[in-house]
Amino acid sequence: MTRAVPATAHVVAIVGAGLVGSGWALVFARAGLRVQVYDPVADVRARILPWARESATALAKVGLIEDVEAVIDRLHVVDTLEAALDGASYVQESVFERVDVKSEICRAIDAVMAPDAIVGSSSSGIPASRFTEGCAHRGRFLIAHPVNPPHLAPVVELVPAPWTDAEALAGARALMHAVGQVPVMLTREIDGFILNRLQGALLNEAWALYDEGYAGLADIDATIAHGLGLRWAFMGPFETIDLNAPGGIVDYAARLGGMYHAMAESRTPRAWPEETIRRAGEERRAALPEAELAARRAWRDQALTGLAAFKKASGLAP
């Protein structure tokens, strides 16, 4: 679902066009914007348009895109960073998740961007203050962290650095809302932001249960896929517990808060054990050979496409 795009947002630049960057390109193109896509690797650039056509066609089959050709026509793959940023009022950076790499690309973006452009980083856990401080236009930089793939999972975390302009943050929020994403606003920086801190809490417990032999990977996964995940597909943890006790969230906390506190106290944070990771890897590769990972990702995206269509038809979409 898209809404009225801000008049100032006519051209969007995508810098870094791997899985996340390509998904971002499709988000903006299907919303009616011209998208200029750059990746320094020629092979990656060559894959963008075929992938976008395949993905847009899948979305069209379930009614999430009306005109595939119009969407593809808005995507312009370019060979230089300067060409990508030419006329761009918004830049989505999606390069490798490492401070030195992001620092380098942000300095390069800073050197050629329009002074009033906004730059969002797809960083999944590194705050913008760690790689934008030296930028002349640092007030125009912020985190815009999506769920992967962004064209199928609409949440995007917007996290300002201490020096991010309020106007830039507001502009990013308006744009994300207009192109059909769900902006989640953080008031200040924290490592991992909200999404990965929540995911990390679940993963830490899942690894501990597996390490201690309480269940195998498939059974732990089934608990989420066929249990908690069904509710989480359309409501969050606070609404879930609000509906799970006769008197709502306060009643739930009174009934079960002590139990959760005791469980938390029983755990001491620790690194995921290397031997346990090895066993998990063997178990997963026995269930899904490495050669079939790409096909399974395509299956995941097809399932997400169907879920997005169902949520739209059921009035559950944002």
C-alpha positions in Angstrom: 0.0 0.0 0.0 1.4 3.4 -1.0 0.2 6.9 -0.1 0.9 10.4 -1.4 4.6 10.7 -1.8 6.1 14.1 -0.6 6.5 16.5 -3.5 10.2 16.9 -2.7 10.9 13.1 -3.1 11.1 12.6 -6.9 14.4 10.8 -7.1 15.8 8.2 -4.7 19.3 6.8 -4.8 20.2 3.3 -3.7 23.8 2.8 -2.8 24.7 -0.9 -2.3 22.3 -3.3 -4.2 22.6 -6.7 -2.5 19.6 -8.4 -1.1 18.6 -5.4 1.1 19.4 -2.7 -1.4 17.6 -4.4 -4.2 14.5 -4.8 -2.0 14.7 -1.1 -1.2 14.8 -0.2 -4.9 11.6 -2.1 -5.5 9.9 -0.4 -2.5 10.5 3.1 -4.0 9.9 2.1 -7.6 6.5 0.6 -6.9 5.6 3.8 -5.1 6.1 5.8 -8.3 9.6 7.2 -7.7 12.5 7.3 -10.1 15.2 5.1 -8.5 18.9 5.3 -9.4 20.7 2.2 -8.2 24.5 1.9 -7.8 26.7 -1.0 -6.6 30.4 -1.0 -7.1 30.3 -4.7 -8.2 29.4 -5.1 -11.9 28.0 -8.6 -11.3 25.6 -7.3 -8.7 24.5 -4.5 -11.0 23.8 -7.0 -13.7 21.4 -9.0 -11.4 19.3 -6.0 -10.2 16.8 -5.7 -13.1 16.2 -9.4 -13.7 15.6 -9.9 -9.9 13.3 -6.8 -9.8 11.2 -8.1 -12.7 10.8 -11.5 -11.2 9.9 -10.1 -7.8 7.5 -7.5 -9.2 5.8 -10.2 -11.3 5.3 -12.3 -8.1 3.8 -9.2 -6.4 1.5 -8.5 -9.3 0.2 -12.1 -9.3 -1.3 -11.5 -5.8 -2.5 -7.9 -6.5 0.3 -6.0 -4.7 1.5 -4.4 -7.9 -0.6 -3.3 -10.8 1.9 -2.5 -13.6 5.1 -4.5 -13.6 6.6 -2.7 -16.6 6.0 0.7 -15.1 7.8 -0.3 -11.9 10.8 -1.7 -13.9 10.9 1.5 -16.0 11.5 3.5 -12.9 14.6 1.5 -12.0 17.8 3.0 -13.5 21.0 1.0 -12.8 24.1 3.3 -13.0 27.8 2.8 -13.0 29.0 5.5 -10.6 28.0 6.9 -7.2 27.8 10.4 -8.7 25.2 9.2 -11.2 23.2 7.5 -8.5 23.0 10.7 -6.4 22.3 13.1 -9.3 19.1 14.9 -8.4 18.4 12.5 -5.5 16.5 14.0 -2.5 16.8 10.7 -0.5 19.6 8.2 -0.4 19.4 4.7 1.0 22.8 3.2 1.8 22.9 -0.6 2.1 26.6 -1.5 2.0 28.4 -4.1 4.1 27.7 -4.0 7.8 31.1 -2.8 9.1 32.0 0.6 10.5 35.0 1.2 8.3 33.0 0.3 5.1 30.1 2.4 6.1 32.4 5.3 7.1 34.0 5.3 3.7 30.8 5.2 1.7 29.2 7.8 3.9 32.1 10.2 3.3 31.8 9.5 -0.4 28.0 10.2 -0.4 28.6 13.3 1.7 31.0 14.7 -0.9 28.5 14.6 -3.8 25.0 14.7 -2.1 22.7 17.7 -2.3 22.9 19.7 0.9 19.3 19.2 1.7 19.1 15.4 0.8 18.4 12.8 3.5 20.6 9.7 3.8 19.2 6.6 5.5 21.5 3.7 6.4 20.3 0.1 6.3 22.6 -0.6 9.3 21.0 -3.5 11.3 22.6 -2.6 14.6 25.4 -0.1 14.3 24.3 3.5 15.3 24.9 6.2 12.7 27.1 8.2 15.1 29.8 5.6 14.6 30.2 6.3 10.9 28.8 9.7 10.1 30.5 12.1 12.6 33.1 13.3 10.1 30.5 14.1 7.4 30.0 17.7 6.5 26.3 17.1 6.2 26.1 14.8 9.1 22.8 16.3 10.2 21.2 14.8 7.2 22.2 11.2 8.1 20.3 8.7 10.1 19.5 5.0 10.4 16.7 3.6 8.2 16.9 -0.1 9.1 14.5 -2.4 7.4 13.4 -6.0 7.9 14.9 -8.2 5.1 13.5 -8.2 2.5 12.1 -4.6 2.7 9.7 -4.9 -0.2 7.9 -7.7 1.7 8.3 -6.8 5.4 7.4 -3.1 5.8 8.8 -2.2 9.2 11.7 0.3 9.0 13.5 1.6 12.2 14.4 5.3 12.0 17.1 6.1 14.5 18.7 9.6 14.7 22.3 10.2 15.6 22.8 12.9 18.3 23.3 15.4 15.5 20.5 14.3 13.1 18.4 17.3 12.1 14.8 17.0 13.3 13.6 18.0 9.8 15.6 15.2 8.2 14.1 12.6 10.6 10.6 14.0 9.9 11.3 13.9 6.2 12.4 10.3 6.4 9.4 9.3 8.3 7.0 11.0 5.9 8.7 9.3 2.9 8.6 5.9 4.5 5.0 6.3 5.4 4.2 7.4 1.8 5.9 4.5 0.1 4.0 1.9 2.2 6.6 1.2 4.9 5.9 1.3 8.6 8.3 3.7 10.3 9.2 2.8 13.9 10.7 5.9 15.6 13.5 5.6 18.1 14.1 8.6 20.3 17.9 8.0 20.5 20.6 5.5 19.6 21.0 2.1 21.1 23.1 -0.8 19.7 20.9 -3.2 17.8 17.9 -0.7 17.8 14.6 -2.4 18.7 14.2 -5.1 16.2 17.5 -6.9 16.7 17.4 -6.5 20.4 14.0 -8.2 20.5 15.2 -10.8 18.0 18.5 -11.2 20.0 16.6 -12.0 23.2 14.7 -14.7 21.5 17.8 -16.1 19.7 19.8 -16.2 23.0 17.1 -18.2 24.7 16.7 -20.5 21.6 20.5 -21.2 21.6 20.5 -21.9 25.3 17.6 -24.3 25.1 19.2 -26.1 22.2 22.7 -26.2 23.9 21.1 -27.7 27.0 19.4 -30.4 25.0 15.8 -29.5 25.8 14.8 -29.7 22.1 16.1 -29.9 18.6 16.2 -27.0 16.1 13.1 -28.1 14.2 11.0 -28.3 17.4 12.2 -24.9 18.6 11.5 -23.4 15.2 8.0 -25.0 15.2 7.2 -23.3 18.5 7.5 -20.0 16.7 6.4 -20.8 13.2 3.2 -22.6 14.3 2.7 -20.9 17.7 3.9 -17.5 18.7 4.6 -16.4 15.1 1.0 -16.8 14.1 0.0 -14.0 16.5 3.1 -12.0 15.9 2.2 -11.8 12.2 -0.4 -9.2 13.0 0.2 -8.0 16.6 3.1 -7.3 18.9 4.1 -8.7 22.3 2.3 -6.0 24.3 -1.0 -6.4 22.5 -0.6 -10.2 22.7 -0.4 -10.2 26.5 -3.1 -7.6 26.7 -5.5 -10.1 25.1 -4.2 -13.1 26.9 -5.6 -12.3 30.4 -9.1 -11.5 31.4 -8.1 -8.1 32.8 -5.7 -7.1 30.1 -2.0 -6.3 30.3 -1.9 -5.4 34.0 -3.7 -8.6 34.9 -1.2 -10.6 32.7 1.7 -9.0 34.5 0.2 -9.8 37.9 -0.3 -13.4 36.9 2.9 -14.2 35.0 5.4 -11.4 35.7 7.1 -13.3 38.5 7.5 -16.4 36.3 9.2 -14.4 33.5 11.4 -12.6 36.0 12.5 -16.0 37.5 13.3 -17.3 34.0 15.4 -14.2 33.2 17.3 -14.6 36.5 18.1 -18.2 35.7 20.1 -17.1 32.6 23.6 -15.6 32.6 24.4 -13.9 29.3 27.1 -15.7 27.4 28.4 -16.2 23.9 26.8 -18.8 21.7 29.1 -21.9 22.2 31.2 -22.8 19.2 30.5 -26.5 19.5 26.8 -25.8 19.7 26.9 -23.7 16.6 28.7 -26.5 14.8 26.1 -29.0 15.8 23.3 -26.6 14.8 25.0 -26.1 11.4 25.2 -29.9 10.9 21.5 -30.3 11.8 20.4 -27.5 9.5 22.5 -28.7 6.6 21.1 -32.2 7.0 17.6 -30.7 6.8 18.5 -28.2 4.0 21.7 -28.7 2.0 23.7 -25.6 1.3 23.0 -25.9 -2.4 19.3 -25.4 -1.7 19.6 -22.3 0.5 18.9 -19.9 -2.4 15.8 -21.9 -3.4 14.5 -21.9 0.2 15.0 -18.1 0.3 12.9 -17.8 -2.8 10.3 -20.0 -1.0 10.4 -17.7 2.0 9.8 -14.7 -0.2 6.9 -16.4 -2.0 5.4 -17.2 1.4 5.9 -13.6 2.6 4.3 -12.3 -0.6 1.2 -14.5 0.0 1.1 -13.3 3.6 1.3 -9.7 2.6 -1.6 -10.2 0.1 -3.6 -12.0 2.8 -3.0 -9.1 5.3 -4.1 -6.6 2.7 -7.2 -8.5 1.8 -8.1 -9.0 5.5 -7.5 -5.4 6.5 -4.5 -6.3 8.6 -2.0 -4.4 6.5 -0.7 -1.0 7.7 
